[in-house]
């Protein structure tokens, strides 16, 4: 499994960024994919998830501002982030989510830094 995230950067509050994750080494079209983030001193948290049937879940803090999408032809999952806030500053990770009877397990990409200035 390989997950390569890109698109992070520095943006002013109110701005937009688009993250992309290129996936390989597994059957992407039938896999659940997620974007997570981890801010300094905080636990990693789910930002958005898209399941194999394009069912999406979002953290309450990003609903209405972020949109997750996938392109099964290109094996990519994207996160469009609008109306960014300083509290969105974090390292963002792309993840392959695998559901087991005992719970979720993950494969992680390398992370991309998103910094939102006030």
N, C-alpha and C positions, 0 to 999 in steps of 0.2 A: 504494500500500500504506500502510495506517495501522494502527498497533499502539498501543493505549492501556493501559498497565499501571496497576493500582491495588491497594491493600490493604496496602502496607508500613506500618511503624511501629516503635514501641519496645515491646519485650516482655522480660520476665524469662526467664532460663534455665529451660528446662523447659516454657515456654509454647508457644502455637500462633499461627500467622497463616495467612491464606488470601490468596494473590495471585490476581488475575484480569487477564486481558488481552483486551480487545475488539478484534477484527480486522475490517478492511474493505478493499475494493479488490482482492480476489483471491478465488479459489475455495477457500474455507477448508476444506471437507470433504475435499478431496483433497490437502491440504498437510501437510507435516511441520512441527511447531511445537516450539519449545524454550524452556526457561527457563535463562538463564545468569546468572552473578553475577561481580562484580568487587569485591574488597576493596582497600583502600588499599595501593598498592605491589605489587599482584599482578596477574597476567594474568587476563583474563576466562576463565571456565571453564564448561563445561556442567554444569548441575545435573540437568536431566531433559529428556527428549525424548519426544514422542508422535507417532507416524507416522499416516498416513491410515487404516491398518487397526487403530488403537488399540494398536499395538505400542509398548511403552515401554522406555526406557533411563534408568538413573540413575547418577549418580556414586557411587562406593563410599561416600563420606563421608555420603551422605544416604539410602542404602538402608534401608528399614524405618522411616524417619521422615517422608519426604516422599512425596507422591502427586500425580502429574500426571494431569489429566483434561481432556476437551474436551466441549463442547456444540456440535454442528454446527448445531443449530437456532438458536442464539444467536450463533454465530461467536465463541465465547469459549474460552480455554484457561486452566485454573486450576492452581494449585500449593498444595496443602494441606501446611503445614509444621508438624509436631508435634515435641515434645521438642527444642525449639530450643536451640542451644548458642551461646556467645559467638563461636565461630569461624564461625558462619553469618552474622555481620554483614557486610553488603556491599550494593552496589547491585544489584538484581535486574532483569534485562532479559528481556523477551519477544522472541522471534525467529521469523521465518519462515525456514525453511531450504529452500534450493533446491539440488537435487543436479544438478550438471553433470558432464560426462565428466571434467573436470579437477579436480573437487572440489566442496566446498560453498561456496555464497555465501549471504549473509544480508541480511534487512531487520530493523532493530532498532526496538524501541519506545524510549520516553524514559527508562525505568528508574524503579524505586521503591526507596527506602531501607528496608532492614531492619536494625534495631539490636537486638542481644540483650545484655542486661546480665547480669552475673554476680551 
